[in-house]
Amino acid sequence: MSGGQAWGSKAPKVLGLTSAATIALDVRSAPAFKLTPGSAVTINASDGGKPLEELIFFFDTVGGSSYNVTFGTNFRPSAVLATGTVTLQRFIVRFVSDGIVWSEVSRTAALP
């Protein structure tokens, strides 16, 4: 991770999130998060981060239904992410902080 993130003595990790209508994300708990949405989800960040910190999200699909993932409080996303109905697809979305808000800098198309 760039930006000198201060994770203490903990090595960077990918933290699994539980699907819920609204997720209150503690941005200090990990630099990366993984979620398999089971319904529409809104993710709200606890704060806007420190300058040049990064957050990475991995979204995996289970197929059948497309779910919208919305980035809410303290995020500046490019758009809502619709997961699509194909099973076993992955999306990766990356944000960088300017010290005020997390701005989306990249997202993949569905990866098989």
C-alpha positions as a LaTeX table, in Angstrom:
\begin{tabular}{lrrr}
\hline
Residue & $x$ (\AA) & $y$ (\AA) & $z$ (\AA) \\
\hline
Met1 & 0.00 & 0.00 & 0.00 \\
Ser2 & 1.26 & 3.45 & $-0.75$ \\
Gly3 & 0.94 & 6.51 & 1.41 \\
Gly4 & 2.57 & 5.09 & 4.52 \\
Gln5 & $-0.54$ & 3.61 & 6.07 \\
Ala6 & $-0.14$ & 3.10 & 9.80 \\
Trp7 & $-1.43$ & $-0.38$ & 10.59 \\
Gly8 & 0.74 & $-0.74$ & 13.69 \\
Ser9 & 2.33 & $-4.15$ & 14.06 \\
Lys10 & $-0.41$ & $-5.80$ & 12.01 \\
Ala11 & 0.47 & $-6.91$ & 8.50 \\
Pro12 & $-1.92$ & $-5.67$ & 5.81 \\
Lys13 & $-4.86$ & $-8.02$ & 5.40 \\
Val14 & $-8.08$ & $-8.46$ & 3.49 \\
Leu15 & $-10.97$ & $-8.28$ & 5.93 \\
Gly16 & $-14.17$ & $-10.14$ & 5.09 \\
Leu17 & $-17.38$ & $-8.13$ & 5.42 \\
Thr18 & $-20.85$ & $-9.51$ & 6.17 \\
Ser19 & $-23.49$ & $-8.53$ & 3.65 \\
Ala20 & $-26.10$ & $-6.12$ & 5.03 \\
Ala21 & $-28.24$ & $-3.28$ & 3.67 \\
Thr22 & $-25.84$ & $-0.76$ & 5.25 \\
Ile23 & $-22.25$ & $-1.43$ & 6.25 \\
Ala24 & $-20.47$ & 0.98 & 8.61 \\
Leu25 & $-16.86$ & 0.50 & 7.52 \\
Asp26 & $-14.07$ & 1.19 & 10.01 \\
Val27 & $-11.37$ & 2.28 & 7.57 \\
Arg28 & $-8.68$ & 1.71 & 10.23 \\
Ser29 & $-9.48$ & $-2.03$ & 10.53 \\
Ala30 & $-7.77$ & $-3.07$ & 7.27 \\
Pro31 & $-6.52$ & $-1.69$ & 3.95 \\
Ala32 & $-8.63$ & $-4.12$ & 1.91 \\
Phe33 & $-12.08$ & $-5.66$ & 2.21 \\
Lys34 & $-13.90$ & $-8.60$ & 0.61 \\
Leu35 & $-17.67$ & $-8.91$ & 0.25 \\
Thr36 & $-20.09$ & $-11.27$ & $-1.46$ \\
Pro37 & $-23.29$ & $-9.21$ & $-1.60$ \\
Gly38 & $-26.52$ & $-11.04$ & $-0.79$ \\
Ser39 & $-28.68$ & $-7.95$ & $-1.31$ \\
Ala40 & $-28.27$ & $-4.30$ & $-2.25$ \\
Val41 & $-25.53$ & $-2.79$ & $-0.08$ \\
Thr42 & $-24.46$ & 0.74 & 0.90 \\
Ile43 & $-20.97$ & 1.08 & 2.36 \\
Asn44 & $-20.25$ & 4.12 & 4.56 \\
Ala45 & $-16.69$ & 4.93 & 5.65 \\
Ser46 & $-15.94$ & 5.96 & 9.24 \\
Asp47 & $-13.85$ & 8.89 & 7.98 \\
Gly48 & $-12.23$ & 10.28 & 4.85 \\
Gly49 & $-8.82$ & 8.77 & 5.53 \\
Lys50 & $-5.38$ & 10.33 & 5.54 \\
Pro51 & $-3.75$ & 11.78 & 2.42 \\
Leu52 & $-2.65$ & 9.06 & $-0.05$ \\
Glu53 & $-4.09$ & 6.14 & 1.93 \\
Glu54 & $-5.72$ & 3.48 & $-0.21$ \\
Leu55 & $-8.73$ & 1.21 & 0.25 \\
Ile56 & $-9.31$ & $-1.79$ & $-1.98$ \\
Phe57 & $-12.57$ & $-3.73$ & $-2.25$ \\
Phe58 & $-13.01$ & $-7.23$ & $-3.69$ \\
Phe59 & $-16.61$ & $-8.10$ & $-4.60$ \\
Asp60 & $-17.47$ & $-11.69$ & $-5.52$ \\
Thr61 & $-20.74$ & $-12.78$ & $-7.10$ \\
Val62 & $-22.87$ & $-15.83$ & $-6.41$ \\
Gly63 & $-25.09$ & $-15.40$ & $-9.48$ \\
Gly64 & $-28.84$ & $-15.52$ & $-9.83$ \\
Ser65 & $-29.48$ & $-11.88$ & $-8.92$ \\
Ser66 & $-27.65$ & $-8.64$ & $-9.60$ \\
Tyr67 & $-27.09$ & $-6.52$ & $-6.50$ \\
Asn68 & $-26.17$ & $-2.85$ & $-6.39$ \\
Val69 & $-23.21$ & $-1.83$ & $-4.26$ \\
Thr70 & $-23.35$ & 1.87 & $-3.39$ \\
Phe71 & $-20.51$ & 3.80 & $-1.77$ \\
Gly72 & $-22.03$ & 6.41 & 0.57 \\
Thr73 & $-20.62$ & 8.55 & 3.37 \\
Asn74 & $-17.01$ & 9.71 & 2.89 \\
Phe75 & $-16.74$ & 8.16 & $-0.58$ \\
Arg76 & $-16.66$ & 9.79 & $-4.01$ \\
Pro77 & $-17.34$ & 6.86 & $-6.37$ \\
Ser78 & $-17.63$ & 6.94 & $-10.16$ \\
Ala79 & $-20.96$ & 5.04 & $-10.08$ \\
Val80 & $-22.99$ & 2.33 & $-8.38$ \\
Leu81 & $-21.51$ & $-1.14$ & $-8.92$ \\
Ala82 & $-24.04$ & $-3.67$ & $-10.27$ \\
Thr83 & $-22.71$ & $-7.19$ & $-9.66$ \\
Gly84 & $-24.57$ & $-8.87$ & $-12.52$ \\
Thr85 & $-26.08$ & $-12.35$ & $-12.54$ \\
Val86 & $-23.08$ & $-14.47$ & $-13.60$ \\
Thr87 & $-21.73$ & $-16.79$ & $-10.89$ \\
Leu88 & $-18.14$ & $-16.61$ & $-9.65$ \\
Gln89 & $-17.22$ & $-13.19$ & $-11.00$ \\
Arg90 & $-15.00$ & $-10.71$ & $-9.17$ \\
Phe91 & $-14.89$ & $-6.92$ & $-9.22$ \\
Ile92 & $-12.06$ & $-4.90$ & $-7.67$ \\
Val93 & $-12.57$ & $-1.24$ & $-6.76$ \\
Arg94 & $-9.78$ & 1.03 & $-5.45$ \\
Phe95 & $-10.06$ & 4.35 & $-3.62$ \\
Val96 & $-7.40$ & 6.89 & $-2.59$ \\
Ser97 & $-7.87$ & 9.51 & 0.11 \\
Asp98 & $-7.00$ & 13.19 & $-0.16$ \\
Gly99 & $-7.42$ & 13.50 & 3.62 \\
Ile100 & $-11.07$ & 14.50 & 3.28 \\
Val101 & $-12.82$ & 11.88 & 1.18 \\
Trp102 & $-12.09$ & 8.52 & $-0.52$ \\
Ser103 & $-12.08$ & 9.03 & $-4.30$ \\
Glu104 & $-12.45$ & 6.11 & $-6.67$ \\
Val105 & $-9.40$ & 5.75 & $-8.91$ \\
Ser106 & $-10.09$ & 2.40 & $-10.58$ \\
Arg107 & $-12.51$ & $-0.48$ & $-10.94$ \\
Thr108 & $-12.34$ & $-3.63$ & $-12.98$ \\
Ala109 & $-15.00$ & $-5.08$ & $-15.21$ \\
Ala110 & $-16.20$ & $-8.51$ & $-14.07$ \\
Leu111 & $-13.25$ & $-10.89$ & $-13.79$ \\
Pro112 & $-13.90$ & $-14.63$ & $-14.30$ \\
\hline
\end{tabular}
